[in-house]
Amino acid sequence: MNVFGFRTLLVKEIRRFWKVLVQTVLSPVVTAVLYLAVFGHVLGERMQVFPGVSYTAFIIPGLIMMSVIQNAFANTSSSLIQSKMMGNLVFLLMAPLSAWELFGAYVLAGILRGVLIGTVLYGFGWLVVPLPLHSWAAVLAMTVLAGGALAVLGLIAGILAEKFDHLAAFQNFFIMPASFLSGVFYSIHTLPEFWRGLSHYNPFFYMIDGFRWGFFGVGDATIAASLLWTGGFFALCSAIALWMLQTGYRLRP
Amino acid sequence: MPVTSDAISIEGVRKTYGTLKALDGVEFSIRRGEFFGLLGPNGAGKSTLIGIIAGLVRMDAGRVAVLGHDNRREYRAARRALGVVPQELVFDPFFSVRECLRIQAGYYGCGREYWPWIERLLDELDLASKAGATIRQLSGGMKRRVLIAQALVHKPPVVILDEPTAGVDVELRRTLWRFARKLHAEGTTVVLTTHYLEEAEELCQRIAILDRGRLKALEGTGQILARHPFRFLRLTLDGDFRLPPGLEPCVVSRLNGSLELKLKREEQPIGEVLESVRGAGFRIVDVRTREPTLEDVFLELTGERA
């Protein structure tokens, strides 16, 4: 195994987003804080989703997870499409790195960006409403699994996209709505029956619900279901991405 | 490392894009320590072949080995043995020149112990003063030097230079030639593709000519030139007459009263040609002959301009 090569790529990917921290970390944090300010202020006093949990407290984990998954996706997908468009991906493809090493470094960097944003947001959230912490392990597991799944999805999208426009379409018409409409601002119990039933097949719902369970110990689904669905989605996306990297699909014509 | 005398061996390589046969059973070897030229007109398959050797393009059939390492089964060893300078000016916009070189070395498992070598490369390629600048800020020529340094960071014993002098000024071209010669003198196998045929003639010991995905010629540079059955005769003539009918098809160019004839070495002795021109009424003002260049051979073999 080329451990040093893997580490180099990982550090490079981290430094890549670190160099443009305003865009990669600060911006998503500000966006999430604005959501919190608007929704928390407008609905904070009027709604209560779980007994004993204020609406503002309810949406904070949802907003954190939404930011984690959106940014984990953005990290891998934007890095890959930029390398493809600039042409500098050849340096990586010519290097003695295996599919697993490429996969691991990209995905880990994506997870780390998500974790960094999640941590900063948790800090902000703490200033507004100190959240209870039912299970650190669940919070951590859901962050890693959901961030990982979306980082891998970003890798797949980056491999498939031929221009920035393709990626923007995928991000705006799939990732954004899917992360937005999967229970960040509401419990699925408030949805009509059809949509509630459909939500049980939506991995994004489990990512948000499981993460929220880690704080409050209650959720729309069980933590086991959330872990299984998110982990399963992660595994499925990983299998596809690894197949792409191993065969050189769209990367090595 | 397997015992082999070949730096790169290419066996029956085929590649098709849709209906286009980019490479059609290409087979040859590049010896260790050789300065090797890979020539061909646009669309001949050079870039595809280099891509296949470097692992950037998947071949449909065949086998490629670098220093005896199969570039699919033993891709790590094959890639470690190879440095490729790509044709396009590609770069990572996020990092400085020095950072890019260190990152590239890292991909090959080369850490801090390679940093002095990186500094030497920066010096030798006149990049030291720009080491802290991002590559985006550099001129085209400087970017080209960075690409060369990037290909060499892991000290590969085999280096492929894919059109390294395309679009660079004369001074940089000379610098790159000097550098390539030095690399070769130090024992590196150098494979050069170029559109400047005098460059290949000057630098390469052996030359392969690809055309439409097939190998047209593979010989020593001297042999390939000697094999050419023609030579050229430039005449400056006085008089408004017609050339003898047998010579008219031999004219390859006319310029300001002089013309160049392409003559068959064995069948058209120069003395006889001059006699026939005089016999047609011309006064011969000046006579010059020249031996074929690689470009002439190239045109002969491919029917195209490089």
Interface residues (C-beta under 8 A of the other chain):
Chain A: N2 V3 F4 G5 R7 T8 L9 K12 R15 R16 K19 V20 Q82 S83 M86 G87 N88 V90 F91 L92 L93 M94 A95 P96 L97 S98 G248 R252 P253
Chain B: Y17 A54 G55 L56 V57 R58 Y75 R76 A77 R79 R80 L82 V84 P86 E88 V90 F91 D92 P93 F94 F95 I103 Q104 G106 Y107 Y108 G109 C110 G111 Q150
